[in-house]
Amino acid sequence: MSAKRKLKMISSMVAEAARAGTASAVSAAAAAPSAVPDAEVRTLAKRRQFNAAYKLSVLEEADRCTSPGAIGALLRREGLYSSHLTTWRREREAGALEALGRRRGRRARFTPEQRRIAALEAKTARLARELEQARAIIDVQKKLCTLLGLPTAEPIEDSGSES
């Protein structure tokens, strides 16, 4: 195989590994002699998400590491940071798979019933404000009619007997 063809094959392996995003494949392909690194930059960074089974398998493998530098090699191979292990160990101690598989973000503070009650209370408060505003407008209109000498609509009193 010619050197030019070998270089082209190694370059395509590096580019393919970079697109796949696997750190171990990139380092293996980059370790090949006279490899040309792919200069293409990803346009959009995406947050990595690890499932509970993966976290546990990495923690178990890290716990089995006894020789100096073995954990560092594991972290490099998996593309992880030591803070990942620290966080995952705390989560494992707090509640194993339940803690490891939890979703990020704010926790729900209210039950659906409580949310419905809060929405109804907010609606009641809004309607009360609108009613007070409407009463104030009606009072101003009555005073304006009185000042201008215009007739006002008197409330119709029902005598209770119809003839």
C-alpha positions in Angstrom: 0.0 0.0 0.0 1.4 3.4 -0.9 2.1 6.0 1.8 -0.3 8.4 0.2 -3.2 5.9 0.3 -2.3 4.9 3.9 -2.3 8.6 5.0 -5.7 9.1 3.3 -7.1 6.0 5.1 -5.9 7.2 8.5 -7.3 10.7 7.9 -10.7 9.2 7.1 -10.6 7.1 10.3 -9.8 10.2 12.4 -12.6 12.2 10.7 -15.1 9.3 11.2 -14.1 8.9 14.9 -14.4 12.7 15.5 -17.9 12.7 14.0 -18.9 9.7 16.1 -17.6 11.6 19.2 -15.8 8.7 20.8 -12.7 9.7 22.6 -11.1 6.3 22.5 -11.5 6.0 18.7 -10.1 9.5 18.2 -7.0 8.7 20.4 -6.5 5.4 18.7 -6.7 6.9 15.2 -4.6 9.9 16.2 -1.9 7.6 17.6 -1.3 6.2 14.1 2.0 7.5 12.5 1.8 10.7 10.4 -2.0 11.2 11.0 -3.5 14.5 9.9 -6.0 15.7 12.4 -9.4 16.8 11.3 -9.6 20.6 11.5 -13.4 20.8 11.3 -15.1 22.3 14.4 -18.6 21.3 15.5 -21.1 24.1 15.2 -23.3 23.2 18.1 -22.2 21.8 21.4 -24.5 19.3 23.0 -24.7 18.4 26.7 -23.8 14.8 27.3 -26.2 12.6 29.2 -25.3 9.4 30.9 -27.8 6.7 31.8 -27.7 5.0 35.2 -26.4 1.7 33.9 -23.4 3.4 32.2 -22.6 5.4 35.4 -22.7 2.2 37.5 -20.5 0.3 35.1 -17.9 3.1 35.1 -18.0 3.3 38.9 -17.5 -0.4 39.2 -14.6 -0.3 36.8 -13.1 2.6 38.7 -13.4 0.7 41.9 -11.5 -2.2 40.4 -8.6 0.0 39.5 -5.6 -0.6 41.8 -2.5 0.4 39.9 -1.4 4.1 39.9 -2.8 6.0 36.9 -5.4 3.4 36.1 -8.3 5.7 37.0 -6.7 8.4 34.9 -6.5 6.0 31.9 -10.1 5.0 32.4 -11.2 8.6 32.5 -9.3 9.5 29.3 -10.6 6.4 27.6 -14.2 7.3 28.4 -13.8 11.0 28.0 -14.8 11.8 31.5 -13.7 14.1 34.3 -12.8 13.1 37.9 -15.7 15.3 39.1 -18.1 12.9 37.2 -16.8 10.0 39.4 -17.2 12.1 42.6 -20.7 13.1 41.8 -21.7 9.6 40.7 -20.3 8.1 43.9 -22.3 10.5 46.0 -25.4 9.7 44.0 -24.7 6.0 44.4 -24.4 6.3 48.2 -27.6 8.4 48.3 -29.8 5.9 46.5 -28.2 3.8 43.8 -30.1 3.7 40.5 -32.9 6.0 41.6 -30.4 8.8 42.3 -28.3 8.0 39.2 -31.3 8.0 36.9 -33.0 11.2 38.1 -33.7 14.0 35.7 -32.1 17.4 36.0 -34.0 20.6 36.7 -36.3 21.9 39.3 -38.4 19.5 41.3 -42.1 19.8 41.2 -43.3 21.5 44.3 -47.0 21.2 43.9 -49.3 18.3 43.2 -51.7 18.7 40.2 -54.5 19.5 42.6 -52.4 22.2 44.3 -51.5 23.7 40.9 -55.2 23.7 39.9 -56.1 25.5 43.2 -53.4 28.1 42.7 -54.6 28.7 39.1 -58.2 29.2 40.3 -57.1 31.5 43.1 -55.1 33.6 40.6 -58.1 33.8 38.3 -60.3 34.8 41.2 -57.9 37.6 42.2 -57.7 38.8 38.6 -61.5 38.9 38.3 -61.8 40.7 41.6 -59.4 43.4 40.3 -61.4 43.7 37.1 -64.6 44.1 39.0 -63.2 46.9 41.2 -62.0 48.6 38.1 -65.4 48.3 36.4 -67.1 49.7 39.5 -64.7 52.6 39.6 -65.5 53.4 35.9 -69.2 53.2 36.5 -68.9 55.6 39.5 -67.0 58.1 37.4 -69.5 57.8 34.6 -72.4 58.5 37.1 -70.6 61.5 38.5 -69.9 62.9 35.0 -73.6 62.5 34.0 -74.6 64.3 37.2 -72.2 67.2 36.5 -73.3 67.5 32.9 -77.0 67.2 33.8 -77.5 64.1 31.7 -80.1 61.6 32.8 -78.7 58.5 34.4 -80.3 55.0 34.2 -82.0 54.4 37.5 -82.1 50.8 38.7 -85.4 49.3 37.9 -87.2 48.3 41.1 -89.5 45.4 40.8 -92.6 45.8 43.0 -93.2 42.1 42.9 -96.7 42.3 41.6 -97.4 42.2 37.9 -100.7 43.3 36.4 
